[in-house]
């Protein structure tokens, strides 16, 4: 989450469109916006051959390029690169300072923590927000006092990042103040409050998080449902089930995921309904199918067999955060394997699906 919005960031060129050599040439383009996009794409690639050129870009005359280069070097997640961003922490432009904070935080350079803790007092809100985020990434519970005052900042992004930073720092002493932020007028702050309450696992926050799961803003509802997975309520799961019919796809999908994580076998009928609801987006259907597999109950078998007919493709992420395309049919096959503990052979998903259908007819 941690919604750090840096105004110099343009729509970056995706890393797969160009090779590293091509991007290095674009990093010398006369247009600042092109150089900025090239720097960000190089950061996404994390090709170490690009590091020297990105270090040069830290001194570019254009603030957008300096900021993008700082962000890109942080993406290597190498603490040794963090020290090269130190000069930019004092850049005259607040957006560049903010990008440097983010780069340092992502790099893992803990030696910069004292400077970052001072930067939470920066006159620019974008810098305070970035510094709060970076302290949360790099610090420990002893660093929480530097961030707590930002919970009352006038800027909602600062309050939001401060709340999540304290969650990352596991600062249980801030639980009461985070509970108060659940009533913040800004949705981004309420969403962060929900996420942090889950992270802190504050025992007296359950009623508040359930209320946030019914918030008017979909991002807040989604964050609250994620928090409930951390809080592990023993009752009230029907309120999560209700979100399976939410107006927003992401909320429906998150609710489906949560019910699987919470081992709510009583929710199988409602998950089955979502899994086969063709009026719902493929992402939500796919997540419902996956959760039926996680629950591992034979009651889900008829639904999973029916889901084998769903060949819509969804974009999922592997354990390394890399995107991959999967059909709902493939997700259903994996769910069937989890429920039954068996596998079916075939040269592709179509043949394997047909083998599962045959197995179900003959069982």
C-alpha positions as CSV (number, residue, x, y, z in Angstrom):
1,X,0.0,0.0,0.0
2,X,2.0,3.0,1.2
3,X,0.8,5.4,-1.4
4,X,3.8,7.5,-2.1
5,X,2.9,9.7,-5.0
6,X,6.0,11.4,-6.5
7,X,5.0,14.1,-9.0
8,X,8.1,13.7,-11.2
9,X,7.2,10.1,-12.1
10,X,5.8,9.8,-15.6
11,X,4.3,6.7,-17.1
12,X,7.4,4.5,-17.2
13,X,8.4,2.4,-20.2
14,X,7.9,-1.2,-19.3
15,X,11.0,-3.2,-18.7
16,X,10.3,-5.8,-21.4
17,X,9.9,-3.4,-24.3
18,X,13.6,-2.6,-24.6
19,X,16.9,-4.3,-23.9
20,X,19.3,-2.8,-21.3
21,X,21.5,-1.5,-24.1
22,X,18.6,0.3,-25.7
23,X,17.5,1.8,-22.4
24,X,21.1,3.0,-21.7
25,X,21.0,4.9,-25.0
26,X,17.6,6.4,-24.1
27,X,19.1,7.5,-20.8
28,X,21.1,10.0,-22.9
29,X,18.1,11.2,-24.9
30,X,17.7,15.0,-25.3
31,X,14.2,14.7,-23.8
32,X,14.1,14.7,-20.0
33,X,10.9,12.7,-19.9
34,X,12.5,10.0,-22.1
35,X,15.6,9.8,-19.8
36,X,13.3,9.6,-16.8
37,X,11.3,6.7,-18.2
38,X,14.5,4.9,-19.2
39,X,15.9,5.2,-15.7
40,X,12.7,3.8,-14.2
41,X,12.6,0.9,-16.7
42,X,16.3,0.1,-15.9
43,X,15.3,0.0,-12.2
44,X,12.6,-2.5,-13.0
45,X,15.2,-4.7,-14.9
46,X,17.7,-4.5,-12.1
47,X,20.5,-5.2,-14.5
48,X,23.7,-4.3,-12.6
49,X,25.4,-3.3,-15.9
50,X,23.2,-0.2,-15.7
51,X,24.3,0.9,-12.3
52,X,27.2,3.2,-13.5
53,X,24.9,5.0,-15.9
54,X,22.2,5.4,-13.2
55,X,24.8,6.9,-10.9
56,X,25.6,9.5,-13.5
57,X,21.9,10.2,-13.9
58,X,21.7,11.2,-10.3
59,X,23.4,14.4,-11.3
60,X,21.1,15.1,-14.3
61,X,20.0,18.7,-14.7
62,X,16.3,17.6,-14.9
63,X,14.7,16.8,-11.5
64,X,12.5,14.1,-13.0
65,X,15.7,12.2,-14.2
66,X,17.4,12.6,-10.8
67,X,14.4,11.4,-9.0
68,X,13.9,8.4,-11.3
69,X,17.5,7.4,-11.1
70,X,17.3,7.5,-7.3
71,X,14.2,5.3,-7.4
72,X,15.9,2.9,-9.8
73,X,19.0,2.5,-7.8
74,X,16.8,1.7,-4.7
75,X,15.2,-1.1,-6.7
76,X,18.4,-3.1,-6.7
77,X,17.9,-3.6,-3.0
78,X,21.6,-3.2,-2.3
79,X,22.5,-1.3,0.8
80,X,25.8,-0.4,-0.7
81,X,24.1,1.7,-3.3
82,X,22.1,3.6,-0.7
83,X,25.1,5.8,0.2
84,X,25.2,7.2,-3.4
85,X,21.7,8.7,-2.8
86,X,22.9,10.8,0.2
87,X,23.5,14.0,-1.8
88,X,19.9,13.8,-3.2
89,X,18.5,13.7,0.3
90,X,19.5,17.4,0.4
91,X,18.4,18.3,-3.1
92,X,16.7,21.6,-3.5
93,X,13.7,20.0,-5.1
94,X,11.3,18.3,-2.7
95,X,10.3,15.6,-5.2
96,X,13.9,14.6,-5.7
97,X,14.4,14.5,-1.9
98,X,11.3,12.3,-1.6
99,X,12.6,10.0,-4.4
100,X,15.9,9.7,-2.6
101,X,14.1,8.8,0.6
102,X,12.2,6.1,-1.2
103,X,15.4,4.8,-2.9
104,X,17.3,4.6,0.4
105,X,14.4,2.8,2.0
106,X,14.1,0.3,-0.8
107,X,17.9,-0.2,-0.9
108,X,18.0,-1.4,2.7
109,X,20.7,1.1,3.8
110,X,20.1,1.3,7.5
111,X,23.0,3.7,8.0
112,X,20.8,6.5,6.6
113,X,18.2,6.0,9.3
114,X,19.3,9.1,11.5
115,X,19.0,11.3,8.4
116,X,15.6,9.9,7.5
117,X,14.3,10.4,11.0
118,X,15.2,14.1,10.7
119,X,13.5,14.3,7.3
120,X,10.1,13.5,8.7
121,X,10.2,17.2,9.8
122,X,10.8,18.4,6.2
123,X,8.6,21.4,5.2
124,X,7.4,19.5,2.1
125,X,4.6,17.0,2.7
126,X,5.9,14.7,-0.1
127,X,9.2,14.4,1.7
128,X,7.6,13.8,5.1
129,X,5.5,11.0,3.6
130,X,8.5,9.4,1.9
131,X,10.7,9.7,5.0
132,X,8.0,8.1,7.2
133,X,7.7,5.2,4.7
134,X,11.5,4.7,4.6
135,X,11.8,4.7,8.4
136,X,9.2,2.0,8.5
137,X,11.1,0.0,6.0
138,X,14.5,0.3,7.6
139,X,13.8,0.8,11.3
140,X,12.8,-1.0,14.4
141,X,10.4,-0.3,17.3
142,X,12.9,2.1,18.8
143,X,12.5,4.4,15.8
144,X,8.7,4.7,16.2
145,X,8.8,7.9,18.3
146,X,10.1,9.8,15.3
147,X,7.1,8.8,13.2
148,X,4.2,9.1,15.7
149,X,3.8,12.9,15.4
150,X,3.0,12.5,11.7
151,X,-0.3,10.8,12.6
152,X,-1.6,14.3,13.2
153,X,0.0,15.8,10.1
154,X,-2.2,18.1,8.0
155,X,-1.5,16.1,4.8
156,X,-3.4,12.9,4.3
157,X,-0.6,11.1,2.5
158,X,1.7,11.8,5.4
159,X,-0.8,10.5,7.9
160,X,-1.3,7.4,5.7
161,X,2.4,6.6,5.4
162,X,3.0,7.3,9.1
163,X,0.3,4.9,10.0
164,X,1.7,2.1,7.8
165,X,5.2,2.9,8.9
166,X,4.2,2.3,12.5
167,X,2.6,-1.0,11.5
168,X,5.8,-2.0,9.9
169,X,7.7,-1.1,13.1
170,X,5.2,-3.1,15.1
171,X,4.6,-0.1,17.4
172,X,1.9,-1.3,19.7
173,X,2.1,2.0,21.7
174,X,0.5,3.7,18.7
175,X,-2.6,1.4,18.6
176,X,-4.9,4.0,20.2
177,X,-3.9,6.7,17.8
178,X,-4.3,4.4,14.8
179,X,-7.8,3.5,16.0
180,X,-8.6,7.2,16.0
181,X,-7.5,7.4,12.4
182,X,-10.2,4.9,11.4
183,X,-12.5,7.9,11.5
184,X,-10.3,10.1,9.4
185,X,-12.2,12.0,6.6
186,X,-9.7,10.8,4.0
187,X,-10.1,7.2,2.6
188,X,-6.4,6.7,2.1
189,X,-5.8,7.3,5.8
190,X,-8.7,5.0,6.9
191,X,-7.3,2.3,4.6
192,X,-3.8,2.6,6.1
193,X,-5.4,2.6,9.6
194,X,-7.1,-0.7,8.8
195,X,-4.0,-2.3,7.4
196,X,-2.0,-1.2,10.5
197,X,-4.6,-2.4,13.0
198,X,-4.2,-5.8,11.4
199,X,-0.5,-5.7,11.4
200,X,-0.5,-4.7,15.2
201,X,-3.1,-7.3,15.9
202,X,-4.6,-5.0,18.5
203,X,-7.1,-7.1,20.4
204,X,-9.6,-4.2,20.9
205,X,-9.6,-3.2,17.2
206,X,-11.9,-6.0,15.8
207,X,-15.1,-4.0,15.9
208,X,-13.5,-1.0,14.2
209,X,-12.0,-3.2,11.5
210,X,-15.3,-4.9,10.9
211,X,-16.9,-1.5,10.5
212,X,-14.2,-0.4,8.0
213,X,-15.0,-3.5,6.0
214,X,-18.3,-1.8,5.2
215,X,-16.7,1.6,4.5
216,X,-18.0,3.6,1.5
217,X,-14.5,3.5,-0.1
218,X,-13.5,0.2,-1.8
219,X,-9.8,0.6,-0.9
220,X,-10.8,0.9,2.8
221,X,-13.0,-2.2,2.6
222,X,-10.2,-4.2,0.9
223,X,-7.6,-3.1,3.5
224,X,-10.0,-4.0,6.3
225,X,-10.7,-7.5,5.0
226,X,-6.9,-8.0,4.7
227,X,-6.6,-6.9,8.3
228,X,-9.2,-9.3,9.5
229,X,-7.1,-12.1,8.2
230,X,-4.4,-11.0,10.6
231,X,-6.8,-10.5,13.4
232,X,-8.4,-14.0,12.9
233,X,-11.9,-13.4,14.3
234,X,-13.7,-16.4,15.5
235,X,-17.1,-15.0,14.7
236,X,-18.5,-12.3,12.4
237,X,-17.3,-14.0,9.2
238,X,-20.7,-13.4,7.6
239,X,-19.6,-9.8,7.3
240,X,-16.7,-10.9,5.1
241,X,-19.1,-13.2,3.2
242,X,-21.3,-10.2,2.4
243,X,-18.3,-8.6,0.6
244,X,-18.4,-11.5,-1.9
245,X,-21.2,-9.5,-3.5
246,X,-19.4,-6.2,-3.2
247,X,-19.7,-3.7,-6.1
248,X,-16.0,-3.7,-6.6
249,X,-14.1,-6.7,-8.1
250,X,-11.0,-6.3,-5.9
251,X,-13.1,-6.3,-2.8
252,X,-14.9,-9.4,-3.9
253,X,-11.6,-11.1,-4.7
254,X,-10.1,-10.1,-1.4
255,X,-13.1,-11.4,0.5
256,X,-12.8,-14.7,-1.3
257,X,-9.1,-14.9,-0.5
258,X,-9.8,-14.0,3.2
259,X,-12.4,-16.7,3.7
260,X,-9.9,-19.3,2.5
261,X,-7.2,-18.0,4.7
262,X,-9.5,-18.0,7.7
263,X,-10.5,-21.7,7.0
264,X,-14.2,-20.8,6.8
265,X,-15.6,-24.0,5.5
266,X,-19.1,-22.7,6.3
267,X,-18.5,-20.2,3.4
268,X,-18.1,-22.9,0.7
269,X,-21.7,-22.4,-0.7
270,X,-21.1,-18.6,-1.1
271,X,-17.6,-19.1,-2.5
272,X,-19.0,-21.6,-5.0
273,X,-21.6,-19.1,-6.0
274,X,-19.0,-16.5,-6.8
275,X,-16.7,-19.0,-8.5
276,X,-19.4,-19.8,-11.1
277,X,-20.9,-16.3,-11.4
278,X,-20.1,-15.3,-15.0
279,X,-21.4,-11.8,-14.4
280,X,-18.4,-11.4,-12.0
281,X,-14.9,-10.6,-13.3
282,X,-12.5,-13.4,-13.9
283,X,-10.2,-12.2,-11.1
284,X,-12.9,-12.6,-8.5
285,X,-14.0,-16.0,-9.9
286,X,-10.4,-17.2,-9.9
287,X,-9.8,-16.2,-6.3
288,X,-13.0,-18.0,-5.2
289,X,-11.9,-21.2,-7.0
290,X,-8.4,-21.0,-5.4
291,X,-9.9,-20.5,-1.9
292,X,-12.1,-23.6,-2.4
293,X,-8.9,-25.5,-3.0
294,X,-7.3,-24.0,0.1
295,X,-10.3,-25.1,2.2
296,X,-9.7,-28.6,1.0
297,X,-13.3,-29.8,1.5
298,X,-14.9,-32.4,-0.8
299,X,-18.1,-30.3,-0.7
300,X,-16.4,-28.0,-3.2
301,X,-15.8,-30.7,-5.8
302,X,-19.0,-30.1,-8.0
303,X,-18.1,-26.4,-8.2
304,X,-14.4,-27.1,-9.1
305,X,-15.4,-29.6,-11.8
306,X,-17.8,-26.9,-13.3
307,X,-15.0,-24.3,-13.1
308,X,-12.9,-26.5,-15.4
309,X,-15.1,-25.1,-18.2
310,X,-13.9,-21.5,-17.4
311,X,-11.0,-20.7,-19.8
312,X,-10.9,-17.0,-19.0
313,X,-7.3,-15.8,-18.3
314,X,-6.3,-13.8,-15.3
315,X,-3.1,-12.1,-14.4
316,X,-1.6,-13.6,-11.2
317,X,1.7,-13.1,-9.4
318,X,4.2,-15.8,-8.4
319,X,6.1,-16.0,-5.1
320,X,8.7,-13.6,-6.5
321,X,6.1,-11.0,-7.4
322,X,6.5,-11.7,-11.1
323,X,3.3,-11.6,-13.2
324,X,2.0,-14.6,-15.0
325,X,-1.1,-15.4,-17.0
326,X,-3.3,-18.3,-15.8
327,X,-6.6,-19.6,-16.9
328,X,-9.3,-20.3,-14.4
329,X,-9.3,-23.8,-15.7
330,X,-5.7,-24.1,-14.5
331,X,-6.6,-22.7,-11.1
332,X,-9.4,-25.2,-10.8
333,X,-7.1,-28.1,-11.7
334,X,-4.7,-27.0,-8.9
335,X,-7.6,-26.7,-6.5
336,X,-8.8,-30.2,-7.3
337,X,-5.4,-31.5,-6.6
338,X,-5.4,-29.9,-3.2
339,X,-8.8,-31.2,-2.3
340,X,-8.2,-34.7,-3.4
341,X,-4.5,-35.1,-2.9
342,X,-4.4,-36.6,-6.4
343,X,-3.2,-35.6,-9.9
344,X,-4.4,-36.3,-13.4
345,X,-2.1,-36.6,-16.4
346,X,-2.4,-34.9,-19.8
347,X,-0.4,-33.0,-22.4
348,X,-2.1,-29.8,-21.5
349,X,-4.8,-28.1,-19.4
350,X,-7.6,-29.3,-21.8
351,X,-6.6,-33.0,-21.5
352,X,-6.1,-32.7,-17.7
353,X,-9.4,-31.1,-17.3
354,X,-11.1,-33.8,-19.3
355,X,-9.4,-36.4,-17.1
356,X,-10.8,-34.8,-14.0
357,X,-14.3,-34.7,-15.5
358,X,-14.0,-38.4,-16.3
359,X,-12.8,-39.1,-12.7
360,X,-15.7,-37.2,-11.3
361,X,-18.3,-39.0,-13.5
362,X,-16.8,-42.4,-12.4
363,X,-16.2,-41.8,-8.8
